[in-house]
Amino acid sequence: MAKRCVPARNFSAPKFLNKPVIAIVDRPSSVQSNINIVSAINLKPGTADVIPSAVANSILGSRDLSSRLNSNLREKHAFTYGAYSSVNADKVVGNFTAGASVRNEKTDSAIQEFLNEFNRLKKEAVDEKLVDTTKKLMSGEFALSLESPSTVARFALNTARYNLPADYYQNYLANLSKVNAAGVQQMANKYISNNNMYIVIVGNAKEIAKGLEKYGDVKYFDIYGNETQPSTTKAVDAGITGKSIIEKYIAAVGGDAAIAAIKDAEIKGTAEIPGAPMKPDFARKYILGSAYSSIVSAMGGAMVLQKQVVANGVYTSIQNGQTETLEDDDKEELDEETMFVNEVYYLKNNYTLNVAGIEALDGKDVYAVKVKSAKGRGFTNYYDVVTGFKVKTTQMVDGPAGAKVPVSTILGDYKTYSNVQMPTKVILDQGVKITVTFTDVKINSGLKVEDFK
């Protein structure tokens, strides 16, 4: 086969900033902000700074929970599950990055702690014992990586691609051993410049933007990187209240009389999980006001993955075969579900309903209603301003290590059954999006409490 010439591409070097830029991408439905701090650096593969800069970065923000960023933002302040950084060499332009996902209200504080750790590494000498421990960890990781043929192949490719010395990787451990505390501090000052940074934040601008101007010039961008103007909050008419929005939703789905005419219901569907080889079955049953069950199963129902039931005042929750203890607020949530239309339960039990404002969601205006239950549970529902339909709900739930994590539920494809409209497409978003489509709906089929087992 004849060889062909690869066309040469020339790239102009990025301009270094004199002042940080705070780039906000507004995502009104977000309950967390994703912070990514990035700057261009002049670091080429194979140069003398690559290894000592890697040591400096490992101390600052490696995946190890003992790194400084994790020790500060995760362990000390509980802002995030993990905060990380990286220093990347490239023959065109390298980069330094650091980032974390934090609760909206902690965005400002988290950025300040990132900058504090950057300055600490630059201004304070690192203890030699910490440098030695870091080098030992990196030496072990390097040795283990050699067990993988793909690593050896990548080293060979890098040697050819970046014109590295033939013995570059053979000398890696020797060069790593030469790194000392002074070198770490030198690398931090050379490659971490607080002035040459883009601080990119994706989140609810209304909740995160205030106060960020003290870090640099604040600019707004859309999801495609086009600069935009900050979104403005639309005023809610004086006559609109949380209760009136809920009442409009109840009317939109059919009204009190139509809902009351439903004595029992059974709905079935399937779920699509990204990367999963099978589609679990979803089944829900209702006896209005007294019983509810939700079962997620596989293999035609032979394998029950999740089960929640309330009937005759008895509450049951099973997750992967393990029975879970339900707290009072968990039981209250199941009681809500027995009403088929949860908003009916809100009004009957005097939930607190506050209008947070009008936001944009998928190009449509929605009312954001903050709901507080009788047991103190808090969540936010979003209702289409025009149709009145509920299109989304968000809440914070218990996650690993006792931290709270956001969960969103998107509701759509409303269809009418026995004069009541219900969403037949539900997207559960807890990092992984699970799409549930309900296709089989039976109303007033004569369900008995005995059917809820």
N, C-alpha and C positions, 0 to 999 in steps of 0.2 A: 504494500500500500504506500502510495506516495505521501511524503510528509507535506504538511501544509503549515503556512505561517499563521501564528496566532496574532491577530491585530493588537497593536499596542494601544493602551488606554492611558491617558495622562489625566491626573487629577490635581486640581489646585489645592494647596494646603489650606485647611480651615483657619479662619481668623480667630486668634485668641481674644477672649473677652477681657475688658478692663473692669467690668462690674458684673456680678451674677445676674442671671435672668431667671425669674420665676415663671415657668411656663405652665399655666393651668388649663387642663382639659376638663370642661364642665360635664359632670355626669350626675344629674340631680338625684337619681335613685340610689346612689351609692351611700352606704353607711360606713364605709371605710375609704381612706384615701391611699392610693398607691404612689409612693414617693420614689423617684429615681433621680439621683444626683450624678451627673455625667460631665466630664470635661475631656477635651482632646489633649493628648500628650505626645511628645516626640520621643517615642520609645520603639526602637527597631528590634526585631528578633535577633538573638545571638549576641547583642551588645552587652557590655560589661554590667549594665544596670539591671538587666532582666532578672537575675537571681536575687540580688539584695532587695530589689523592689518587691519581689514575691514574698520575701521574708517579712518585710514591713507590712504588706497587705495581709498576710496570715495573722499577724498580731492584731491588726486593726479589725478585720472583718471576714475571717475565714468561716467555713461552715461549722467549725467547732463552737459549741455553746459558750466556751470560756473566752472567746475573742472579745475585744473591748466593746465593739458595737453591740454584741449580744448581751454582754454583762451589763451594759448600761440600759439599752432600750428594752430588752426583754426581761432580764432578771431584776434590775433595780427599779425600773419605772413601769414595767408591764404594759408598754405601749404596743407590743407586737409579738408574734410568734418567733420571728427571726429577723435580724438586720445583718446585711452582708455587704461586702465590697469586693472589688476585683481590680487588678492592674493588668491590662492586656497590651502586648506588643504587636505591632503590625508594620509591614514594610511601607504602607502608605501613611496611615495615621493610627496611633495607638489611642487607648482611652482608659481613664480611671472612672469607675462607677461605684455607687453605693446606693442602697435602697432598702425599703421595708414597706409593708402594708400596715397602717395604723388606723385606729378609730378617728373619725372626722375631727372630734373635739381635741385630739392630741396631735394634730398635724403640725401646728406651730411649734409646740414643745419638742416634738420628735426632730424637726429640722434643726432646732437649736442644739439638741444633744449630738446630732451628727457633726455639726460644726465644732462643738466642744471637743469631741474625740479627735477630729482632724487636727485641731490646734494643739491638743495634748501631745499627740505623736510628733508634731513638728517642734514643739517648744521644750518638752521634757525628755531628758535622756531615758531610754528604755533600760531596764535592769538586764545585765548580761545573762543572768540565769534564765530569764524569760526568752531571750534570744537563743540561748543554747537549747532550751526545751523545744522551741519552735523549729529549730534546725533539725533536731532529732526526729520530730514528727514528720517533717517534710522528707527527710532521708528515708524513713520507713515507708511513706507513701510512694516515693519514687521506686524503691526496691520492689514493693508489691506490684506496682504497675507493670514491671518488666515480665511478670508472669503471663501477661496477656499478649498474644501475638499481634493484636491490633495496635497496641502501644508501640511495639517495636517497629511495625510498619509505619506508624505515624511519625516516629523519630526519623526514619529513613526518608520519608516524604518531606519532612521539614528541612532536613539537611540539604536536600536537593532544591527545594522550593525557595529557601531563603539564603542559599549559598553559605551555609554554616560550615565551620571547620569540621573536618571528618571526625575529629575526636571530641566534638562538643558535648555529646551526651556521656561519653566515657569520663570526661572531666567534671561532670555536673556535681557529683558529691564533693569532690575536692574544692571546687569553687564555692559551693554552699558552705563548707566548713570555714571559709575565710570571712564570712559575713560577721560583723560585730555590731554593737549597739550604736556606735557613731555612724556606721554605714546605714543603719536603719533610719536614723534621724535625718541623715542627708537625703535619702530617697524620699522620705515624707515631704521634706521641704521642696524637693525638686519636682515631684509629680502630683502633689496635692495642693492645688492653688485655689483658695477660697474665692478669689476674684474671677477665675476662669472656669465658671461652673454654670451649667444649666440645671436648675432644680425643677424637674418635670413632675407635676402632681396631677393625677387623675382622680377626681372626686367631686363631691357636691360643693360647687364653688360658693354657694350661699353660706355654707357652714365652715369652709376652710380658708377663704380668701382674706378675711379680716386679720390685719397685723403682719401679713407676709411681706409687705413693702419694705419692712426694715431689713430684709435680707438681700434686696436687689430690685431691679425693674420688673414689675408684674405685667405679664402679657397673657392673652387668652388665645387658645388654638382649638380648632375642631379636631375630630378624630383622624383627619387626613393631613394634619400638620399645617393647615391654612390659618393664618392669624385672623381672629375675629374680635368682636366687641363683647365685653362681659354681658351675660344675660341679666335682664331686669326682672324683678319679682312683680308679678301682676297683682294688682289690688283685688281683694275679695269684696264683693258687694256687701254692704252692711247687713242686709237681710239674710245672708248665707251663714248658717251655723253648722256645726258638726251634726246635730240632730237632723236638720233639714236635708243635708247631703245623704244621710243614712235613709231617711224616709223616701228620698227620690230614688235611691237604689232599690229599695223594696218595691216601690211602684214600677220601676223599670223592668224588674224581673217577673212581674205579674200582679203584685199587690197583696195586701193582707189576706183577703178572702181566698184567692187562688192558692196561696201558700198554706193557709189553714185547711184547705180541702185535701191536702196531701197527708194521708195517715201513715204511709210507709213508702220507702223507696229502696231500690237496689240498682247500683250502677257498676258496670264492669268495663275494664279496659286493659291496655298494655302499656308498658314503659320502655322507652329507648334510653339506654345508658351508653355514652361514648366508650367504645372499646370493648363493651360487654358482648360475649358470644350469644347471649340469649336475651329475650324480651320478657321480663317478669310480668306476671298478671297482677292487676290491681282490682280489688273488689271492695265496695263499701255498701253497708246496709244501714237503714234508718227506720226507727219508729219515732215519729216526731215527738220530741219532748221527753222521751224516756229511754231510748236505746240507740246505740251506734256501734258499728264495727268497721275497722279498716284492716284489710289483710293484703300483704304483698307476698306472692308465692311464685314458685317456679316448678317446672316439670309437671304441669297440669294440676298444680295444687298439692303435689306430694311433698314438696319442700317449702315450708313456711319461713320466709325471711324476716317478716315483721308482722306483728299483730297487736292491735289495740282494740279493746272492747269496754263498753260501759253498758250494763243492763241490770235492772233491779238494784241500783245503787252499788253494784260491785264493779270495780275498775281493774282492768288487766292490761299489762303491756309486756310483750315478749319480743326480744330482739335477738336474732340468730340463735334461737333456742334457749336464751337466758331470760328469766323473768326479772323485770325491772320494778323497783319501788317507785310509785308515783307520789309526787308531792301534791299539795292542795291546788297549786296553780296548774299542774298537769291535768288534774281531775276537772278543773274548771274548763280547760280547753276542750276536753272530751264532751263536757256538758254542752258547750257551744255547738259542737258538731251535731248533736241530736236534733237541732232545730232545722237542719237541712239548709236554711238560709241563716247564717250566723248573725247577721245584723238584727234579726228579730230578737235574738237572745240579748244583744247589746241593750236594746231599748227596754226589754222587760226587766233587766237587772241593773238599770241605771248606770251603765258604763259612762265614764267621762269621755267626751268627744270634743276635741279642739281642732279647729281648722288651722293648719300650719301655713297655708298659702296655696297658690296655684303654681304648678310646675309643668315643665314640658317633658313628656314621655313618649318616645317614638313619634315625635312630630305633632302630638296632640296635647292640649291642655288638660291637666288633671288636678283635682283637689287632693291635697295631702291632708289626711285626717289622722291626728295622733289619738290613739285609743288607749285608755287605761281601764282595766277591768276591776271588778269588785275585789279581787285578790291581789291587785297591784301589778298585774302583768301589763307590760307596755309594748305596743307595736304600732305601725303606721300603715294605713290602707290608702290606696289611691283610686279615685273615682273619676271616670271620664266626665268632663264638664258638660259635654253635649248629650251623651246617651245616658249618663248616670250609672253605667256599669262599673263594677269594681274590676280594675285591670291589674292590680298588683298589691301585694302586702309584703312588708319587711319586718323582721324582728331579730333580736339578738338572743342566741341560745347558748347553752353551756357547751364548750368545746374542750379539747385536751388541756390538761393541767389547770382546769378551773377557769380558763380564759373564756370570754364571750366571743362568739363568732356570728357574723351576719348571715341570715338566711332570707332569700327572697322567693316569692311565689308569683309567677306571671299567669294571669288568667285570660282566656280568650275563646273564640269560636262558640259564642253563646247560642244555644238551641232550645227550642220550646218543647216541653214535655208536660202534658196535662195542664196547659195554660201557665206554666212557670218556666222561665228561662234559666238555664244553668250553663256554666262554662264546661265545654267538653275537651278543652285542651289546657293542660296545666303544666307549667315548667317550674320545677323545683331547682333552685340555684343555691348551692352551698359550696362554691368552688367548682364543682362538677355539675353540669346541667342535665337533669333528668326530665325527659319529656313524656308526660302521661296523656294518652288519648283515650277518652271514654267513648265507647261505641254502642254499648248495650245498656239501656235505661228502662227500668220497669217501675211504674208508679201504682200504688195501691193494689199490690198483688196478694195482700193478706198475710204479711210477715207477722210472726209471733215472737215474743221475747225468747222463747225456747230456740229460735233460729240463730241467736247470738251467742255463740260458744267459742 
